Amino acid sequence: MKDKKSYDVILFKAVSYALKAEKILKKENLPHKLIPVPKHISSDCGICLMVHLDMKDQVLTALQDKVDIENVRPLTE
């Protein structure tokens, strides 16, 4: 099992932003995973991107000025 402490989730205001971000990251060959927003982070329905902490800065740089990010949170609290 993956160590959840090694991952952050990137939250978006809308599902469309998450899908756009996923498309950008695929084009840039940056590792990520589209997952449902964990209930302990938000009770809203939606999806977010899970990224390894080692890749977080690269991912955020790739998304900068291309898609609106609401928040970046640790996967576990």
N, C-alpha and C positions, 0 to 999 in steps of 0.2 A: 504494500500500500504506500502511496505517496505521502511524504511528510507534509501535512497541510501548513505547517509553520514556514515552509520554504516558498509559499505562494502568496501572491496578492491578487485581488480581484479589481478590475477596472469597471466602474459603474457608469451608466449612461442615462440620460433623461428619457430616451425612447429606444425601443427595440431596433428601429431603423438605424440609429447611430451605432449600436453594437454590431449590426450586420455590416455596415460600412467599414467599421474598424477592422472587422475580421477580414474583409476583402483586401484592405490595405496591407495587413500583416501577412496574409497569404502571398501577396505579390512580392513583399519584401523577404519572404522565407523566414519570418520570425516565429518561433514556437509560441503557441497559445492554445487555449481550449475555450470554446464557447460553452457556458454552463448556465443553469438556472441560478438566479440570485439566491444565495443561501438565506434561509429564513431568519437566522440570527443577525443578519445585516439589514434586511428589509422585508417587510411583509407583503410588499407590492409584487405582483407578478412581473416577470421580466427575465432578461438574460444579461449576462455580463461576461467579461473575458477573464480567464484565469491565466496568470503569467508567473513564471518562476522568478524569484527575486533577482537572480543573476541576470535576467533579461529585461527587467522592468525599465531601466533607463533607456535601453535601445527601443523598446516598444513605445514608450511615451514620446520619444523623439520622433519616431516614425509617424505617430498620430498627431503630433503637434501641428496646429493650424489647418488640420484636415478634417477633424471630427471633434465635437464638443464632448469633453469628459466631465462627468458630474463629480466623481470622487474615486480615490484609490484607497482600498482598505485591505488589511491583512485578512487572509481566508479564515483564520481562527482568531478568537479574542479571549 
